[in-house]
Each structure stands twice: as structure tokens, then as C-alpha cells.
């Protein structure tokens, strides 16, 4: 009872709303250079321009990750991924990212800005107040290269993508892909895991959230190393390194805006078609484990995928959600002729025993 009262007190002191929905930038590069050789001060500038700050970093032979006060930054030899939430402005960092690449002897090959529809778009800064504003900033940053797309219903859950092809690349020989699981309406027992009485940045607080949520088991299953962080009173982020694969998780547990995201390129390969015969099964298992851990009321799953990976990915990652969720819609598009983007929206299946008048989803 005392613990419950303490939790309720902590929840009452937390701001009611935070925009968990992330804005995401990914840039692929070509050339002899290595993006990881750029000095840390350059990445600090990228993060500063985005309106966030670096909390910690992790370096493994395959890539470097930075945990941010609003999400994450990943730096591979020839790829950068910047993902930020809240009221950040990552589109303003695109010119700096391209500048860093040029200094390292690299040329932009492909760039993409994407984000799902915001919970509270009116609270976003001017650069992200509308689709038109975001597309205009992206076009300017990319030298008028690229086009904007919207996947999914404009009256519901949709996904804005700005896609810029700087070079012609044959993606039929590549197996790169990434999955993003965006989860809303978390049940109260899951929300409570991400509240803490520990101080911000506490190792004990972050570890407890990782283990109690089931994320620790998921990370062990993929063979990953974690860099995790707990925020003041509530909230959680982590980056995971698993060989060439990354995962990143961000949780906003407040009842009014409960949200969690899990993104990964687990089992993908940019250097060629994945050699693993079990990619589809592993991806579905990963998605199932994530959904079992968070049990959201509704979920959006997106997939960016090279043509070379389609056969090994199969029906994953969407099939995994269908045992407990109803698929509302699926939208996809092809860029050029050899890579595509897919978005699927799901609602948790309702308890059939509940009356039609009082029907609610089983959490």
C-alpha cells in the first residue's frame, strides 16, 4: 500500500503530456571514409541543432551509439540514424550531417526523414507544425532532391516520409531493412514499471526498468549489450548493440500520452542479402516478445526494406501482431523499383465475452 501511495504521488508530480512520437532521419553514404572517425564535437553539434543533448555513448567494433535526452543517434561507417522526440527539430541537423560525411570522404547516397502523425501537432515547433513545412525544410536541406509521401489514412494513423535519392543504387543486391514498433495506450501495470523514485540517470533505476519490463530478456535473446537510462520520476530510453544490429527503445508512460517505441535492424545486412535462413521466424519472434512485454492497446508497425531482403523477411514483421491484434489497414509504396516502405495499424483484439455496450480491449 505504501509503495502504491508513493507511486501515485510520483505520478501526480509528472507533466501530464509529452510527445513520444519520434522524428527520424537516416542517411546512407558511399566512399572510402568512415563516419565514426568524426570527432565527438561534430556529433554534439548535430544533437544541439536538433534541440537535444547527449546523455551517454557506447562504442563497439560495428558502430557507435549515443543516448540522447530525447531519443538516440547511431553512427555506422557509412550510415547515420538520428531519432528524436518531444519538441525537437532534427531536420535542421541534416546539413551538418552531410557536412560531416563530406569531411570524412563520403558522399550522400540516400536520405530519409520520417515520422508518424503526432499526438499533439499544435505543440510542435514551426519546422514540424505541418507536412508542408517539414517537406520544405527537407527539400532545402537536400538541395531540392527528393519527394514527400504520406502512407496510411490522413484521418487516422499515417506516416510522413521524405525520400531523397542522391545516387542510383541497386537495392536488389542488398538486404538492409529496419522495423519500428510504435505502441500506444499502454496498460497501467506497464506504465508503472517506468516510474521511479531513483534520481535521473540512476544505474539501479534504469536496470530495474529494463528487467521488470522484460526488455532484459529480449536483449539477452538477441545477444545484445545495453546502454539504458531512467529519467526523473518517469521515462526510459535504451540503445542496444548486437553485432551489426541495433535496437532502440523509448518509453513515455504518462496515462494521457502513454507510448513506447522499439526500433531495430535485427537480422538485416547492407553489404548483401542476409545469409540467415531464419530471418522471418526471428523477426516475428522479436515482434511477439516486444508486444507481449508492452501489451499496447494499439500499435503501428513500419518497415523500410531493400528488395534484396524481401524473400527472407516474408510476412514478417506484421504477421506476428495478428494473433492478438486486428489489422485495421496496410499501406505501402515502392521507391524507384528496388526498395519499399510499409505501414500497418493494429488494434488489440477485444474480449469477445464482454458485452457490445461495454466492450473494451483486454490489457
DRENMAR-772853 format. One record per residue (C-alpha): residue number from 1; x negated, z negated, y. Coordinates in Angstrom, 3 decimals. Layout:
BEGIN
<seq NUM, x X, z Z, y Y> .
...
***
This chain:
BEGIN
<seq 1, x 0.000, z 0.000, y 0.000> .
<seq 2, x -2.832, z -0.855, y 2.382> .
<seq 3, x -4.537, z 2.464, y 1.670> .
<seq 4, x -1.260, z 4.291, y 2.340> .
<seq 5, x -0.831, z 2.498, y 5.670> .
<seq 6, x -4.398, z 3.337, y 6.649> .
<seq 7, x -3.813, z 6.992, y 5.769> .
<seq 8, x -0.614, z 7.099, y 7.835> .
<seq 9, x -2.499, z 5.562, y 10.760> .
<seq 10, x -5.250, z 8.177, y 10.487> .
<seq 11, x -2.696, z 10.996, y 10.335> .
<seq 12, x -0.982, z 9.712, y 13.479> .
<seq 13, x -4.279, z 9.964, y 15.395> .
<seq 14, x -4.943, z 13.597, y 14.430> .
<seq 15, x -3.949, z 16.529, y 16.698> .
<seq 16, x -0.719, z 17.979, y 15.316> .
<seq 17, x -1.802, z 21.620, y 15.351> .
<seq 18, x -4.950, z 23.574, y 14.593> .
<seq 19, x -5.124, z 27.320, y 13.895> .
<seq 20, x -6.712, z 27.517, y 10.462> .
<seq 21, x -6.219, z 31.278, y 10.076> .
<seq 22, x -9.671, z 32.859, y 10.347> .
<seq 23, x -11.039, z 35.869, y 12.156> .
<seq 24, x -13.651, z 37.689, y 10.079> .
<seq 25, x -16.482, z 40.107, y 10.860> .
<seq 26, x -18.562, z 41.836, y 8.190> .
<seq 27, x -21.408, z 44.258, y 8.878> .
<seq 28, x -23.285, z 46.247, y 6.235> .
<seq 29, x -26.725, z 47.608, y 7.137> .
<seq 30, x -29.294, z 50.073, y 5.829> .
<seq 31, x -33.041, z 50.393, y 6.275> .
<seq 32, x -36.276, z 48.706, y 5.185> .
<seq 33, x -35.782, z 45.475, y 7.132> .
<seq 34, x -34.387, z 42.090, y 6.116> .
<seq 35, x -31.792, z 40.373, y 8.294> .
<seq 36, x -32.945, z 36.967, y 7.026> .
<seq 37, x -36.230, z 37.394, y 8.916> .
<seq 38, x -34.438, z 36.997, y 12.264> .
<seq 39, x -35.294, z 33.696, y 13.971> .
<seq 40, x -32.717, z 30.930, y 13.817> .
<seq 41, x -32.277, z 31.070, y 17.605> .
<seq 42, x -30.679, z 34.510, y 17.212> .
<seq 43, x -28.052, z 33.151, y 14.824> .
<seq 44, x -27.456, z 30.226, y 17.153> .
<seq 45, x -26.709, z 32.793, y 19.877> .
<seq 46, x -24.271, z 34.676, y 17.606> .
<seq 47, x -22.468, z 31.427, y 16.892> .
<seq 48, x -22.488, z 30.375, y 20.559> .
<seq 49, x -20.985, z 33.695, y 21.637> .
<seq 50, x -18.238, z 33.143, y 19.069> .
<seq 51, x -17.358, z 29.780, y 20.579> .
<seq 52, x -18.533, z 27.543, y 17.757> .
<seq 53, x -21.719, z 25.758, y 16.643> .
<seq 54, x -23.943, z 25.339, y 13.578> .
<seq 55, x -23.494, z 22.108, y 11.615> .
<seq 56, x -25.852, z 22.796, y 8.720> .
<seq 57, x -27.538, z 25.606, y 6.803> .
<seq 58, x -28.555, z 26.406, y 3.252> .
<seq 59, x -31.218, z 28.832, y 2.058> .
<seq 60, x -31.540, z 30.288, y -1.444> .
<seq 61, x -33.549, z 33.353, y -2.570> .
<seq 62, x -30.494, z 35.620, y -2.296> .
<seq 63, x -29.037, z 34.685, y 1.110> .
<seq 64, x -28.733, z 32.110, y 3.883> .
<seq 65, x -25.516, z 30.378, y 4.908> .
<seq 66, x -24.570, z 28.412, y 7.996> .
<seq 67, x -21.712, z 25.929, y 8.024> .
<seq 68, x -20.043, z 26.047, y 11.438> .
<seq 69, x -17.812, z 23.690, y 13.368> .
<seq 70, x -15.197, z 26.441, y 12.909> .
<seq 71, x -15.941, z 28.068, y 9.535> .
<seq 72, x -19.049, z 29.973, y 8.321> .
<seq 73, x -21.811, z 32.567, y 8.732> .
<seq 74, x -23.579, z 34.302, y 5.825> .
<seq 75, x -26.775, z 36.319, y 6.163> .
<seq 76, x -27.925, z 38.621, y 3.355> .
<seq 77, x -30.898, z 41.018, y 3.578> .
<seq 78, x -28.599, z 43.835, y 4.707> .
<seq 79, x -25.222, z 42.192, y 5.300> .
<seq 80, x -23.790, z 39.611, y 7.704> .
<seq 81, x -20.410, z 37.869, y 7.419> .
<seq 82, x -19.068, z 35.789, y 10.309> .
<seq 83, x -15.822, z 33.888, y 9.759> .
<seq 84, x -14.328, z 31.617, y 12.430> .
<seq 85, x -11.038, z 29.796, y 13.023> .
<seq 86, x -9.310, z 27.916, y 15.837> .
<seq 87, x -9.649, z 29.448, y 19.317> .
<seq 88, x -12.997, z 31.141, y 18.651> .
<seq 89, x -13.905, z 34.664, y 19.819> .
<seq 90, x -16.150, z 36.241, y 17.131> .
<seq 91, x -15.508, z 39.798, y 18.347> .
<seq 92, x -17.701, z 39.029, y 21.369> .
<seq 93, x -20.648, z 38.467, y 18.988> .
<seq 94, x -20.573, z 41.980, y 17.471> .
<seq 95, x -23.084, z 43.481, y 19.974> .
<seq 96, x -25.506, z 40.614, y 19.305> .
<seq 97, x -25.207, z 41.116, y 15.541> .
<seq 98, x -26.022, z 44.814, y 15.943> .
<seq 99, x -28.923, z 43.955, y 18.238> .
<seq 100, x -30.405, z 41.562, y 15.668> .
<seq 101, x -30.119, z 44.236, y 12.988> .
<seq 102, x -31.927, z 46.791, y 15.138> .
<seq 103, x -34.747, z 44.345, y 15.851> .
<seq 104, x -35.184, z 43.901, y 12.090> .
<seq 105, x -35.476, z 47.632, y 11.447> .
<seq 106, x -31.914, z 48.034, y 10.224> .
<seq 107, x -29.070, z 50.379, y 11.189> .
<seq 108, x -25.360, z 49.659, y 11.060> .
<seq 109, x -23.766, z 51.335, y 8.071> .
<seq 110, x -20.246, z 49.856, y 8.168> .
<seq 111, x -18.487, z 47.210, y 10.209> .
<seq 112, x -15.155, z 45.495, y 9.880> .
<seq 113, x -13.138, z 42.974, y 11.871> .
<seq 114, x -10.095, z 41.497, y 10.140> .
<seq 115, x -7.678, z 38.617, y 10.393> .
<seq 116, x -4.255, z 37.660, y 9.113> .
<seq 117, x -1.422, z 37.014, y 11.586> .
<seq 118, x -1.865, z 33.742, y 13.479> .
<seq 119, x 0.444, z 30.757, y 13.186> .
<seq 120, x 0.388, z 30.393, y 16.991> .
<seq 121, x -0.844, z 33.654, y 18.573> .
<seq 122, x 0.083, z 32.460, y 22.083> .
<seq 123, x -2.623, z 29.775, y 21.830> .
<seq 124, x -5.408, z 32.290, y 21.191> .
<seq 125, x -7.906, z 33.319, y 23.920> .
<seq 126, x -7.345, z 36.622, y 25.737> .
<seq 127, x -9.567, z 38.629, y 23.347> .
<seq 128, x -7.257, z 37.689, y 20.441> .
<seq 129, x -3.857, z 37.467, y 22.154> .
<seq 130, x -2.687, z 40.824, y 20.782> .
<seq 131, x -3.545, z 43.577, y 18.323> .
<seq 132, x -4.205, z 45.929, y 21.221> .
<seq 133, x -6.643, z 43.515, y 22.889> .
<seq 134, x -8.601, z 42.961, y 19.662> .
<seq 135, x -8.790, z 46.662, y 18.865> .
<seq 136, x -10.012, z 47.456, y 22.378> .
<seq 137, x -12.794, z 44.831, y 22.153> .
<seq 138, x -13.820, z 46.150, y 18.723> .
<seq 139, x -13.902, z 49.771, y 19.904> .
<seq 140, x -16.091, z 48.837, y 22.847> .
<seq 141, x -18.452, z 46.764, y 20.677> .
<seq 142, x -18.729, z 49.561, y 18.096> .
<seq 143, x -19.375, z 52.346, y 20.596> .
<seq 144, x -15.871, z 53.821, y 20.170> .
<seq 145, x -16.459, z 54.178, y 16.428> .
<seq 146, x -13.642, z 53.047, y 14.147> .
<seq 147, x -9.879, z 52.640, y 13.895> .
<seq 148, x -7.390, z 49.793, y 13.712> .
<seq 149, x -4.938, z 49.285, y 10.830> .
<seq 150, x -2.169, z 46.793, y 10.055> .
<seq 151, x -1.333, z 46.113, y 6.403> .
<seq 152, x 1.833, z 44.245, y 5.472> .
<seq 153, x 5.140, z 43.779, y 7.306> .
<seq 154, x 4.880, z 43.343, y 11.078> .
<seq 155, x 7.857, z 40.977, y 10.818> .
<seq 156, x 6.066, z 38.839, y 8.231> .
<seq 157, x 2.629, z 38.164, y 6.771> .
<seq 158, x 0.315, z 41.000, y 7.823> .
<seq 159, x -3.388, z 41.759, y 8.115> .
<seq 160, x -5.172, z 43.436, y 11.009> .
<seq 161, x -8.252, z 45.467, y 10.079> .
<seq 162, x -10.635, z 47.292, y 12.401> .
<seq 163, x -12.768, z 49.574, y 10.236> .
<seq 164, x -15.893, z 51.291, y 11.609> .
<seq 165, x -17.973, z 53.724, y 9.554> .
<seq 166, x -21.329, z 54.271, y 11.235> .
<seq 167, x -22.797, z 56.201, y 8.297> .
<seq 168, x -21.412, z 58.202, y 5.402> .
<seq 169, x -21.867, z 56.160, y 2.211> .
<seq 170, x -20.813, z 56.921, y -1.352> .
<seq 171, x -18.932, z 53.765, y -2.370> .
<seq 172, x -18.046, z 55.236, y -5.765> .
<seq 173, x -21.508, z 54.137, y -6.920> .
<seq 174, x -21.192, z 50.608, y -5.504> .
<seq 175, x -19.396, z 47.564, y -6.809> .
<seq 176, x -19.043, z 45.433, y -3.697> .
<seq 177, x -15.803, z 43.516, y -3.142> .
<seq 178, x -14.550, z 40.247, y -1.704> .
<seq 179, x -11.391, z 38.231, y -2.304> .
<seq 180, x -9.749, z 35.962, y 0.255> .
<seq 181, x -7.049, z 33.472, y -0.798> .
<seq 182, x -5.148, z 32.155, y 2.246> .
<seq 183, x -2.880, z 29.242, y 1.366> .
<seq 184, x -0.115, z 27.669, y 3.457> .
<seq 185, x 2.336, z 24.753, y 3.088> .
<seq 186, x 0.072, z 22.512, y 1.033> .
<seq 187, x 1.829, z 19.639, y -0.792> .
<seq 188, x 1.393, z 16.178, y 0.729> .
<seq 189, x -0.824, z 14.858, y -2.074> .
<seq 190, x -3.235, z 17.767, y -1.500> .
<seq 191, x -3.122, z 17.252, y 2.269> .
<seq 192, x -4.025, z 13.570, y 1.817> .
<seq 193, x -7.266, z 14.436, y -0.023> .
<seq 194, x -8.650, z 15.953, y 3.166> .
<seq 195, x -8.114, z 12.877, y 5.337> .
<seq 196, x -10.901, z 10.325, y 5.562> .
<seq 197, x -11.922, z 7.053, y 7.198> .
<seq 198, x -15.571, z 8.101, y 6.899> .
<seq 199, x -17.399, z 9.284, y 10.041> .
<seq 200, x -17.656, z 13.031, y 10.659> .
<seq 201, x -20.417, z 14.609, y 8.606> .
<seq 202, x -20.480, z 11.720, y 6.132> .
<seq 203, x -22.040, z 12.725, y 2.822> .
<seq 204, x -19.762, z 10.301, y 0.987> .
<seq 205, x -16.672, z 11.648, y 2.765> .
<seq 206, x -17.473, z 15.298, y 2.002> .
<seq 207, x -18.373, z 14.579, y -1.633> .
<seq 208, x -15.115, z 12.704, y -2.198> .
<seq 209, x -13.076, z 15.621, y -0.817> .
<seq 210, x -14.996, z 18.101, y -2.961> .
<seq 211, x -14.480, z 16.092, y -6.141> .
<seq 212, x -10.919, z 14.832, y -5.569> .
<seq 213, x -9.645, z 18.314, y -4.701> .
<seq 214, x -11.001, z 19.906, y -7.874> .
<seq 215, x -13.389, z 22.113, y -5.925> .
<seq 216, x -16.331, z 20.371, y -7.569> .
<seq 217, x -15.159, z 21.567, y -10.982> .
<seq 218, x -14.628, z 25.114, y -9.689> .
<seq 219, x -18.117, z 25.223, y -8.186> .
<seq 220, x -19.647, z 23.911, y -11.411> .
<seq 221, x -17.726, z 26.573, y -13.339> .
<seq 222, x -19.248, z 29.407, y -11.259> .
<seq 223, x -22.703, z 27.796, y -11.353> .
<seq 224, x -22.826, z 27.172, y -7.617> .
<seq 225, x -24.716, z 24.944, y -5.186> .
<seq 226, x -22.650, z 23.448, y -2.380> .
<seq 227, x -23.084, z 22.619, y 1.296> .
<seq 228, x -19.953, z 20.617, y 2.225> .
<seq 229, x -18.733, z 18.784, y 5.317> .
<seq 230, x -15.915, z 16.420, y 6.286> .
<seq 231, x -14.578, z 16.388, y 9.842> .
<seq 232, x -13.447, z 13.462, y 11.977> .
<seq 233, x -10.301, z 11.954, y 10.434> .
<seq 234, x -9.331, z 15.150, y 8.632> .
<seq 235, x -10.509, z 18.648, y 7.732> .
<seq 236, x -13.066, z 20.091, y 5.358> .
<seq 237, x -15.446, z 23.048, y 5.015> .
<seq 238, x -17.990, z 24.148, y 2.440> .
<seq 239, x -20.274, z 27.067, y 1.626> .
<seq 240, x -21.312, z 27.775, y -1.942> .
<seq 241, x -24.313, z 29.733, y -3.274> .
<seq 242, x -24.045, z 31.091, y -6.826> .
<seq 243, x -26.855, z 33.596, y -7.277> .
<seq 244, x -25.881, z 36.625, y -5.189> .
<seq 245, x -22.312, z 35.354, y -4.868> .
<seq 246, x -20.963, z 33.183, y -2.083> .
<seq 247, x -17.802, z 31.132, y -1.720> .
<seq 248, x -16.493, z 29.547, y 1.448> .
<seq 249, x -13.632, z 27.057, y 1.720> .
<seq 250, x -11.914, z 25.707, y 4.829> .
<seq 251, x -9.028, z 23.228, y 4.925> .
<seq 252, x -6.705, z 22.176, y 7.754> .
<seq 253, x -4.460, z 19.505, y 6.175> .
<seq 254, x -2.069, z 18.607, y 9.029> .
<seq 255, x 1.565, z 18.782, y 7.925> .
<seq 256, x 2.604, z 21.033, y 10.842> .
<seq 257, x -0.022, z 23.674, y 10.026> .
<seq 258, x -1.407, z 22.893, y 6.556> .
<seq 259, x -3.748, z 25.660, y 5.463> .
<seq 260, x -6.657, z 26.277, y 3.120> .
<seq 261, x -8.726, z 29.389, y 2.520> .
<seq 262, x -11.033, z 30.286, y -0.346> .
<seq 263, x -13.133, z 33.441, y 0.008> .
<seq 264, x -15.685, z 34.818, y -2.442> .
<seq 265, x -17.509, z 37.920, y -3.658> .
<seq 266, x -17.925, z 36.352, y -7.111> .
<seq 267, x -18.927, z 38.986, y -9.728> .
<seq 268, x -19.413, z 41.787, y -7.171> .
<seq 269, x -22.509, z 43.964, y -6.713> .
<seq 270, x -23.582, z 46.014, y -3.695> .
<seq 271, x -26.563, z 47.561, y -5.492> .
<seq 272, x -24.470, z 49.211, y -8.204> .
<seq 273, x -21.391, z 48.900, y -10.370> .
<seq 274, x -21.072, z 45.373, y -11.861> .
<seq 275, x -22.550, z 45.266, y -15.362> .
<seq 276, x -20.442, z 42.278, y -16.443> .
<seq 277, x -17.622, z 43.372, y -18.788> .
<seq 278, x -15.591, z 40.251, y -17.979> .
<seq 279, x -15.148, z 40.683, y -14.216> .
<seq 280, x -11.342, z 40.975, y -14.310> .
<seq 281, x -10.932, z 37.912, y -16.524> .
<seq 282, x -13.366, z 35.817, y -14.467> .
<seq 283, x -11.735, z 36.767, y -11.160> .
<seq 284, x -8.271, z 35.912, y -12.460> .
<seq 285, x -9.550, z 32.611, y -13.801> .
<seq 286, x -11.155, z 31.781, y -10.457> .
<seq 287, x -7.938, z 32.520, y -8.551> .
<seq 288, x -5.906, z 30.454, y -11.040> .
<seq 289, x -8.238, z 27.485, y -10.631> .
<seq 290, x -8.029, z 27.678, y -6.833> .
<seq 291, x -4.228, z 27.908, y -6.808> .
<seq 292, x -3.963, z 25.023, y -9.281> .
<seq 293, x -6.175, z 22.902, y -7.032> .
<seq 294, x -4.256, z 23.546, y -3.784> .
<seq 295, x -0.725, z 24.395, y -5.050> .
<seq 296, x 0.379, z 26.075, y -1.783> .
<seq 297, x 3.991, z 26.880, y -1.024> .
<seq 298, x 2.997, z 30.393, y -0.015> .
<seq 299, x -0.177, z 32.381, y -0.357> .
<seq 300, x -1.683, z 35.655, y 0.834> .
<seq 301, x -4.442, z 37.292, y -1.207> .
<seq 302, x -6.563, z 40.108, y 0.197> .
<seq 303, x -9.110, z 42.341, y -1.486> .
<seq 304, x -11.738, z 44.646, y 0.033> .
<seq 305, x -13.199, z 46.788, y -2.731> .
<seq 306, x -15.556, z 49.730, y -3.286> .
<seq 307, x -14.302, z 52.483, y -5.557> .
<seq 308, x -17.110, z 51.748, y -7.999> .
<seq 309, x -15.671, z 48.292, y -8.730> .
<seq 310, x -12.035, z 49.283, y -9.298> .
<seq 311, x -12.235, z 49.818, y -13.038> .
<seq 312, x -13.911, z 46.479, y -13.770> .
<seq 313, x -11.673, z 44.465, y -11.414> .
<seq 314, x -8.479, z 45.905, y -12.879> .
<seq 315, x -5.343, z 43.991, y -11.834> .
<seq 316, x -7.333, z 41.014, y -10.559> .
<seq 317, x -7.106, z 39.014, y -8.392> .
<seq 318, x -3.359, z 39.465, y -7.883> .
<seq 319, x -2.211, z 39.143, y -11.478> .
<seq 320, x -3.444, z 35.541, y -11.631> .
<seq 321, x -0.949, z 34.435, y -8.983> .
<seq 322, x 2.110, z 35.844, y -10.728> .
<seq 323, x 2.552, z 33.077, y -13.308> .
<seq 324, x 3.576, z 30.568, y -10.620> .
<seq 325, x 4.298, z 32.760, y -7.602> .
<seq 326, x 6.724, z 35.540, y -6.735> .
<seq 327, x 5.099, z 38.581, y -5.167> .
<seq 328, x 7.015, z 39.499, y -2.006> .
<seq 329, x 5.109, z 42.636, y -1.088> .
<seq 330, x 1.836, z 44.504, y -1.534> .
<seq 331, x 0.253, z 46.920, y 0.940> .
<seq 332, x -2.936, z 48.940, y 0.534> .
<seq 333, x -4.878, z 51.681, y 2.258> .
<seq 334, x -7.886, z 53.856, y 1.485> .
<seq 335, x -10.694, z 54.273, y 3.998> .
<seq 336, x -12.268, z 57.715, y 3.726> .
<seq 337, x -11.895, z 58.236, y -0.024> .
<seq 338, x -14.004, z 55.623, y -1.718> .
<seq 339, x -13.107, z 52.074, y -0.634> .
<seq 340, x -9.842, z 50.290, y -0.012> .
<seq 341, x -8.127, z 47.151, y 1.257> .
<seq 342, x -5.134, z 45.453, y -0.377> .
<seq 343, x -2.938, z 42.559, y 0.773> .
<seq 344, x -0.299, z 40.795, y -1.354> .
<seq 345, x 2.021, z 37.997, y -0.212> .
<seq 346, x 3.446, z 35.422, y -2.602> .
<seq 347, x 5.927, z 32.522, y -2.532> .
<seq 348, x 5.775, z 29.696, y -5.048> .
<seq 349, x 8.445, z 30.083, y -7.726> .
<seq 350, x 11.371, z 27.720, y -7.238> .
<seq 351, x 12.606, z 25.213, y -9.782> .
<seq 352, x 15.443, z 27.030, y -11.492> .
<seq 353, x 17.136, z 23.684, y -12.214> .
<seq 354, x 17.563, z 22.993, y -8.507> .
<seq 355, x 20.962, z 23.934, y -7.085> .
<seq 356, x 21.180, z 27.038, y -4.941> .
<seq 357, x 22.143, z 24.946, y -1.914> .
<seq 358, x 19.191, z 22.561, y -2.230> .
<seq 359, x 16.707, z 24.881, y -3.847> .
<seq 360, x 13.136, z 24.139, y -2.930> .
<seq 361, x 9.800, z 25.131, y -4.379> .
<seq 362, x 8.090, z 22.911, y -6.924> .
<seq 363, x 4.950, z 21.440, y -5.386> .
***
